[in-house]
Amino acid sequence: MPPRILLLFLSLIASVVVNSCEIADKARYDNYRLYRFHLATEDQVKIMQELEEKSDSYIFIGHARHPNQNLTVIAAAHKVPEIEDLFERYQMSREVLVYNIQEKIDDEWDNVLPKRTPGYQLDWVHYFHLETINQWLDLKLKDHDDLTPVVLGNSYEGRPIRGVKLSRETGNTAVFVEAGIHAREWISPATSTYLLNQLLTSKDTRVQELAQNYDWFFFPVVNPDGYVYTFEKDRLWRKNRKPYGLCRGVDLNRNFNSSWNGPGTSPDPCRYDFAGSSINSEPEAEAISRWLKEHVKEARIKTFLSLHSYSQLLMFPFGSTEAKVKNYNDLREIGEKAIDALAKVHGTKFKTGSIIETIYPSSGGSSDWAYEELGIDISYTFELRGPPDSIDMFILPANQITPVGEETLEAFITIMGAAQDKGYYN
């Protein structure tokens, strides 16, 4: 065999071996089912609580808490007979939303561009690796003199938590936009880059006024290790990647100093809502907290907006208690105006209210902490598309990125205007 052909043959074999190893190392969800069911009785609640506690073959999206509750659960393929038996024995009404989650992941991957995609190719009809997002930020910094780089700190694995500041006028009050704190919620970083791009380039005078009259801090991926892991290893990974014994990762949105380790968190490192070993035990949460405490007054940060998915909710503090914040009525009124404006864009229906009354108990979250400790009175968390019974969950098709960005921008415009009218930025 001629040397050139032999070399080509060996290269082909090596490529197949490498690709096979990559496939073998990547989590798959073949024939995993997505269930949505209704808990009507205390017995049904208790059996689902026990199921979550004793089995690692189910992914609970929320916890069983009380009767008259809807609950979404992903069941591993080999557990389908078991959970179907439970439904029958305990007479739970249920619906199978998706019969094979891996098919949805594979379909989504068709719209993920390669890791080496340069920043200038970033758009809002595909999903992108962290490297492309960071290169895009570099290009924006080069092209826009009113942008400056901001690094909050480093992740557990040493990746910089990158962002930018947009400032066009001295003395503006500022908005802090946090995205990508939960790794699997890809629509969050995508929406944040869409919003930043609109502030930089839009011809809409309302958007231009937002860019002119406020400073903006955008951080598209505050959990970079987890985000990378969702591309390379496990699409449904949520936490950061710090090891704790047998398991890895802390839910960063349970690690802040606001009722830490309270309702809606777990002390178990293997659970998806593990709160960490202590307040700000995670370098990512510590970096966000430290930077904000150091800059909130000097930068005049008076608005905190966090982007998550999914459920179509616009939420404000608190998640840990039903006690109402001092400006509850204002936040609810502003929220109602924002979701009305959002709905006019594409007809997407949101709900608004405090975190605990709209989604579930949740402690140690960044928006609660920003409100409670930093005194940022306009503090909202978006749960972007789809609806609570979404068949897409965190695997939102890429063709929805632009419409999500368009409707979220309308909500941003409304929040800022309504808060300004009420004197929050005076």
C-alpha positions as CSV (number, residue, x, y, z in Angstrom):
1,M,0.0,0.0,0.0
2,P,1.5,3.4,-1.0
3,P,2.5,5.6,2.0
4,R,0.0,8.3,1.2
5,I,-2.9,5.9,1.0
6,L,-1.7,4.2,4.2
7,L,-1.5,7.5,6.0
8,L,-5.0,8.4,4.8
9,F,-6.4,5.0,6.0
10,L,-4.8,5.4,9.4
11,S,-6.1,8.9,9.8
12,L,-9.6,7.6,9.0
13,I,-9.3,4.9,11.5
14,A,-8.1,7.4,14.2
15,S,-11.0,9.7,13.4
16,V,-13.5,6.8,13.8
17,V,-11.9,5.8,17.1
18,V,-12.0,9.4,18.5
19,N,-15.6,9.9,17.4
20,S,-16.6,6.6,18.9
21,C,-15.0,7.5,22.2
22,E,-16.8,10.9,22.2
23,I,-20.1,9.2,21.6
24,A,-19.4,6.6,24.3
25,D,-18.6,9.4,26.8
26,K,-21.7,11.4,26.2
27,A,-24.9,10.9,28.2
28,R,-27.8,9.6,26.1
29,Y,-31.5,9.6,26.8
30,D,-32.8,7.0,24.4
31,N,-36.4,6.1,25.2
32,Y,-36.4,8.3,28.3
33,R,-40.0,9.6,28.7
34,L,-41.2,13.0,29.8
35,Y,-44.3,12.7,32.0
36,R,-46.6,15.4,33.2
37,F,-49.0,14.2,35.9
38,H,-51.5,15.6,38.4
39,L,-51.2,15.0,42.2
40,A,-54.6,15.0,43.7
41,T,-54.1,13.4,47.1
42,E,-51.7,13.3,50.0
43,D,-50.9,9.7,49.2
44,Q,-49.9,10.6,45.7
45,V,-47.7,13.4,46.9
46,K,-46.0,11.1,49.4
47,I,-45.3,8.3,46.9
48,M,-43.7,10.8,44.5
49,Q,-41.6,12.3,47.3
50,E,-40.4,8.8,48.2
51,L,-39.7,8.0,44.6
52,E,-37.5,11.1,44.2
53,E,-35.7,10.3,47.4
54,K,-34.9,6.7,46.7
55,S,-34.2,6.6,42.9
56,D,-31.6,8.3,40.8
57,S,-33.3,7.1,37.6
58,Y,-35.8,9.9,37.5
59,I,-35.2,13.6,36.8
60,F,-37.7,15.6,38.7
61,I,-38.4,19.1,37.4
62,G,-39.7,20.5,40.6
63,H,-40.7,18.6,43.8
64,A,-43.9,16.9,44.9
65,R,-45.2,19.3,47.6
66,H,-49.0,19.3,48.0
67,P,-52.3,17.9,46.5
68,N,-53.7,19.7,43.4
69,Q,-50.3,20.1,41.9
70,N,-48.9,19.3,38.4
71,L,-45.5,17.7,38.3
72,T,-43.1,17.0,35.5
73,V,-40.7,14.0,35.7
74,I,-38.3,12.4,33.2
75,A,-38.2,8.6,33.6
76,A,-35.3,6.4,32.4
77,A,-36.3,3.8,29.9
78,H,-35.8,0.9,32.2
79,K,-38.0,2.6,34.8
80,V,-41.0,3.1,32.5
81,P,-42.8,-0.1,33.7
82,E,-42.2,0.9,37.4
83,I,-43.6,4.4,37.0
84,E,-46.6,3.2,35.0
85,D,-47.3,0.7,37.7
86,L,-47.2,3.5,40.3
87,F,-49.6,5.6,38.2
88,E,-52.0,2.7,38.0
89,R,-51.8,1.7,41.7
90,Y,-52.2,5.2,43.0
91,Q,-54.7,6.3,40.3
92,M,-52.7,9.3,39.2
93,S,-53.7,11.0,36.0
94,R,-50.8,11.5,33.7
95,E,-49.8,12.4,30.2
96,V,-46.7,11.3,28.3
97,L,-45.4,14.5,26.7
98,V,-42.3,12.9,25.0
99,Y,-41.6,9.2,24.4
100,N,-38.0,9.6,23.5
101,I,-36.0,12.6,24.8
102,Q,-32.9,11.6,22.8
103,E,-34.7,12.3,19.6
104,K,-35.3,15.9,20.7
105,I,-31.7,16.3,21.7
106,D,-30.6,14.9,18.3
107,D,-32.9,17.2,16.5
108,E,-31.6,20.2,18.4
109,W,-28.0,19.3,17.7
110,D,-28.7,19.8,14.0
111,N,-28.8,23.5,14.9
112,V,-25.7,23.6,17.0
113,L,-22.7,25.0,15.1
114,P,-19.2,23.5,15.6
115,K,-17.0,24.5,18.5
116,R,-14.6,26.3,16.2
117,T,-17.3,28.6,14.7
118,P,-15.8,32.1,14.7
119,G,-17.6,34.9,16.6
120,Y,-18.7,36.8,13.5
121,Q,-20.9,33.8,12.6
122,L,-22.9,34.0,15.8
123,D,-26.6,34.5,15.1
124,W,-30.0,33.8,16.7
125,V,-31.1,30.7,14.7
126,H,-28.4,28.4,16.1
127,Y,-27.0,27.5,19.5
128,F,-23.3,28.1,20.1
129,H,-20.4,26.8,22.2
130,L,-18.9,29.0,24.8
131,E,-15.8,29.7,22.7
132,T,-18.0,31.3,20.0
133,I,-19.9,33.4,22.5
134,N,-16.7,34.8,23.9
135,Q,-15.3,35.5,20.5
136,W,-18.5,37.4,19.7
137,L,-18.1,39.5,22.8
138,D,-14.5,40.3,21.7
139,L,-15.8,41.4,18.3
140,K,-18.4,43.6,19.9
141,L,-15.8,45.2,22.2
142,K,-13.6,45.9,19.1
143,D,-16.5,47.4,17.1
144,H,-18.2,49.5,19.9
145,D,-16.2,52.1,21.9
146,D,-19.1,52.3,24.4
147,L,-18.5,48.7,25.5
148,T,-15.9,47.7,28.1
149,P,-15.0,44.2,29.2
150,V,-16.0,42.9,32.7
151,V,-14.8,39.7,34.3
152,L,-16.6,38.7,37.5
153,G,-14.0,36.1,38.4
154,N,-13.2,32.5,37.5
155,S,-15.3,29.3,37.6
156,Y,-14.2,26.2,39.5
157,E,-12.5,24.9,36.4
158,G,-10.7,28.2,35.8
159,R,-12.8,29.7,33.0
160,P,-13.4,33.5,33.2
161,I,-17.0,34.6,33.9
162,R,-17.1,37.2,31.1
163,G,-19.4,40.0,30.4
164,V,-19.5,43.6,29.1
165,K,-20.6,47.0,30.2
166,L,-22.5,49.2,27.8
167,S,-22.4,52.9,28.8
168,R,-23.2,55.9,26.6
169,E,-23.8,58.6,29.2
170,T,-22.1,59.5,32.5
171,G,-24.3,59.2,35.5
172,N,-26.7,56.6,34.2
173,T,-28.3,54.1,36.6
174,A,-27.5,50.6,35.6
175,V,-29.0,47.2,34.9
176,F,-27.3,43.9,35.7
177,V,-28.4,41.0,33.4
178,E,-27.4,37.5,34.5
179,A,-27.8,34.5,32.1
180,G,-26.8,30.9,32.0
181,I,-26.6,30.2,35.7
182,H,-28.4,26.8,35.0
183,A,-26.3,25.1,32.4
184,R,-29.0,23.3,30.4
185,E,-31.1,26.4,29.8
186,W,-29.5,27.3,26.5
187,I,-32.1,29.8,25.5
188,S,-30.9,32.0,28.4
189,P,-27.4,32.8,27.0
190,A,-28.9,33.0,23.5
191,T,-31.5,35.6,24.6
192,S,-28.9,37.6,26.5
193,T,-26.7,38.0,23.4
194,Y,-29.8,38.9,21.3
195,L,-30.8,41.6,23.8
196,L,-27.2,43.0,23.9
197,N,-27.1,43.1,20.1
198,Q,-30.4,44.9,20.0
199,L,-29.1,47.6,22.4
200,L,-26.0,48.0,20.2
201,T,-27.7,48.0,16.8
202,S,-31.5,48.5,16.9
203,K,-33.1,51.3,14.9
204,D,-36.1,51.3,17.2
205,T,-36.0,54.6,19.1
206,R,-37.3,52.9,22.3
207,V,-34.4,50.5,22.3
208,Q,-32.0,53.3,21.5
209,E,-33.3,55.3,24.4
210,L,-32.7,52.2,26.7
211,A,-29.1,52.0,25.5
212,Q,-28.6,55.8,25.9
213,N,-30.3,56.4,29.2
214,Y,-29.1,53.3,31.2
215,D,-25.8,51.5,31.7
216,W,-26.1,47.7,31.0
217,F,-24.0,44.9,32.4
218,F,-24.5,41.7,30.4
219,F,-23.1,38.3,31.5
220,P,-24.3,35.7,29.0
221,V,-22.9,32.6,30.8
222,V,-22.2,32.8,34.5
223,N,-21.9,29.0,34.8
224,P,-19.3,28.4,32.1
225,D,-18.2,25.0,33.3
226,G,-21.7,23.6,33.4
227,Y,-22.5,25.2,30.0
228,V,-19.5,23.5,28.4
229,Y,-20.5,20.2,30.0
230,T,-23.9,20.3,28.4
231,F,-22.3,20.5,25.0
232,E,-19.6,17.9,25.6
233,K,-21.1,15.4,28.0
234,D,-24.7,15.7,29.3
235,R,-27.3,18.0,27.6
236,L,-29.5,18.0,30.7
237,W,-26.8,19.0,33.2
238,R,-27.9,21.9,35.5
239,K,-25.3,22.6,38.2
240,N,-21.7,23.8,38.2
241,R,-18.9,21.1,38.1
242,K,-17.3,21.3,41.6
243,P,-16.9,17.8,43.1
244,Y,-18.5,16.8,46.3
245,G,-17.6,13.2,47.1
246,L,-19.3,10.8,44.7
247,C,-21.2,13.6,42.9
248,R,-20.5,16.9,41.3
249,G,-22.1,20.2,41.2
250,V,-24.0,22.8,43.1
251,D,-27.2,24.6,42.0
252,L,-25.6,28.0,41.8
253,N,-29.1,29.6,42.1
254,R,-29.4,28.1,45.6
255,N,-25.9,29.2,46.8
256,F,-26.5,32.9,47.5
257,N,-26.9,34.5,50.9
258,S,-30.7,34.7,51.0
259,S,-32.4,32.1,53.2
260,W,-29.5,29.7,52.2
261,N,-30.3,26.0,52.5
262,G,-33.9,26.8,53.1
263,P,-37.1,25.6,51.3
264,G,-36.6,24.3,47.8
265,T,-33.0,23.2,48.3
266,S,-31.3,20.0,49.2
267,P,-28.2,19.2,51.4
268,D,-27.5,16.2,49.2
269,P,-24.7,16.8,46.7
270,C,-26.3,14.3,44.3
271,R,-29.5,16.2,44.0
272,Y,-30.2,18.8,41.3
273,D,-30.9,21.6,43.8
274,F,-28.0,21.0,46.1
275,A,-27.3,24.3,47.9
276,G,-23.6,23.8,48.4
277,S,-21.5,23.3,51.5
278,S,-22.0,26.9,52.7
279,I,-23.1,30.3,51.5
280,N,-21.1,31.3,48.4
281,S,-19.2,28.0,48.6
282,E,-19.0,28.0,44.8
283,P,-16.5,30.3,43.0
284,E,-19.2,31.4,40.5
285,A,-21.7,32.5,43.2
286,E,-18.8,34.1,45.2
287,A,-17.6,36.0,42.1
288,I,-21.0,37.4,41.3
289,S,-21.7,38.3,45.0
290,R,-18.3,39.9,45.5
291,W,-18.4,41.9,42.3
292,L,-21.9,43.2,42.9
293,K,-21.2,44.2,46.5
294,E,-18.1,46.1,45.3
295,H,-19.8,47.9,42.4
296,V,-23.5,48.2,43.1
297,K,-23.3,51.8,44.6
298,E,-20.5,53.1,42.4
299,A,-22.1,51.7,39.2
300,R,-25.6,52.8,40.4
301,I,-27.1,49.3,39.7
302,K,-30.8,49.6,40.4
303,T,-32.2,46.7,38.3
304,F,-31.3,43.0,38.4
305,L,-32.7,40.8,35.7
306,S,-32.0,37.0,35.6
307,L,-32.8,34.8,32.5
308,H,-33.9,31.2,33.0
309,S,-36.1,28.7,31.3
310,Y,-38.7,27.3,31.2
311,S,-42.4,28.0,32.3
312,Q,-43.2,31.4,30.9
313,L,-43.1,33.3,34.2
314,L,-41.9,36.8,35.2
315,M,-41.1,36.4,38.9
316,F,-39.9,38.7,41.7
317,P,-38.8,38.0,45.4
318,F,-39.2,36.0,47.5
319,G,-38.8,32.3,46.8
320,S,-38.2,31.2,50.3
321,T,-41.2,32.7,52.1
322,E,-44.8,33.8,51.4
323,A,-44.1,37.1,53.2
324,K,-44.5,39.9,50.7
325,V,-41.7,42.3,49.9
326,K,-42.2,46.0,50.7
327,N,-42.9,47.0,47.1
328,Y,-44.8,43.8,46.2
329,N,-47.7,45.8,44.6
330,D,-45.3,47.8,42.4
331,L,-43.4,44.7,41.3
332,R,-46.7,42.9,40.5
333,E,-48.0,45.9,38.6
334,I,-44.8,46.4,36.6
335,G,-44.8,42.6,36.0
336,E,-48.3,42.7,34.6
337,K,-47.5,45.5,32.3
338,A,-44.4,43.7,31.1
339,I,-46.1,40.4,30.4
340,D,-49.0,42.2,28.6
341,A,-46.4,43.9,26.3
342,L,-44.6,40.6,25.8
343,A,-47.8,38.8,24.8
344,K,-48.5,41.4,22.1
345,V,-45.3,40.4,20.2
346,H,-46.0,36.7,19.4
347,G,-49.0,35.9,21.6
348,T,-46.9,34.1,24.3
349,K,-48.7,34.0,27.6
350,F,-46.7,34.6,30.8
351,K,-47.8,34.8,34.5
352,T,-46.2,37.1,37.1
353,G,-45.9,37.0,40.8
354,S,-43.4,36.2,43.6
355,I,-41.2,33.2,43.0
356,I,-42.9,31.1,45.7
357,E,-46.4,31.8,44.4
358,T,-45.7,31.3,40.8
359,I,-43.3,28.3,40.5
360,Y,-42.2,26.6,43.7
361,P,-40.3,27.3,47.0
362,S,-36.7,28.3,46.2
363,S,-34.0,29.6,48.6
364,G,-30.6,31.1,48.0
365,G,-31.4,32.6,44.6
366,S,-29.5,35.5,43.0
367,S,-32.5,37.7,42.4
368,D,-33.7,37.3,46.0
369,W,-30.2,38.1,47.3
370,A,-29.8,41.1,45.0
371,Y,-33.1,42.5,46.4
372,E,-32.5,41.6,50.0
373,E,-28.8,42.3,50.6
374,L,-28.0,44.9,47.9
375,G,-31.3,46.8,48.0
376,I,-32.0,46.4,44.3
377,D,-35.7,47.0,44.4
378,I,-36.4,46.1,40.7
379,S,-35.4,42.5,40.7
380,Y,-37.0,40.0,38.3
381,T,-36.4,36.4,37.1
382,F,-37.6,35.4,33.7
383,E,-38.6,31.8,33.0
384,L,-38.6,32.0,29.2
385,R,-40.4,29.7,26.8
386,G,-42.0,27.1,26.7
387,P,-45.0,26.7,28.9
388,P,-45.1,24.5,32.1
389,D,-46.3,21.5,30.0
390,S,-43.8,22.1,27.3
391,I,-42.7,19.1,25.3
392,D,-39.4,20.9,24.6
393,M,-38.4,21.6,28.3
394,F,-34.8,23.0,28.2
395,I,-34.3,21.7,24.6
396,L,-36.1,24.7,23.0
397,P,-35.7,24.6,19.2
398,A,-33.2,27.1,17.8
399,N,-35.9,28.6,15.5
400,Q,-37.5,30.1,18.6
401,I,-34.4,32.0,19.8
402,T,-35.2,35.2,17.8
403,P,-38.9,35.3,18.7
404,V,-38.0,34.7,22.4
405,G,-35.5,37.6,22.1
406,E,-38.1,39.9,20.5
407,E,-40.7,39.3,23.1
408,T,-38.2,39.5,26.0
409,L,-36.9,42.8,24.7
410,E,-40.4,44.2,24.8
411,A,-40.7,43.1,28.4
412,F,-37.4,44.8,29.2
413,I,-38.6,48.1,27.6
414,T,-41.7,47.9,29.7
415,I,-40.1,47.1,33.0
416,M,-37.6,50.0,32.6
417,G,-40.3,52.5,31.6
418,A,-42.7,51.5,34.3
419,A,-40.0,51.5,37.0
420,Q,-38.9,54.9,35.8
421,D,-42.4,56.2,36.0
422,K,-42.7,55.0,39.6
423,G,-39.5,56.9,40.5
424,Y,-37.2,53.9,41.1
425,Y,-34.4,55.5,39.1
426,N,-34.6,59.0,40.4
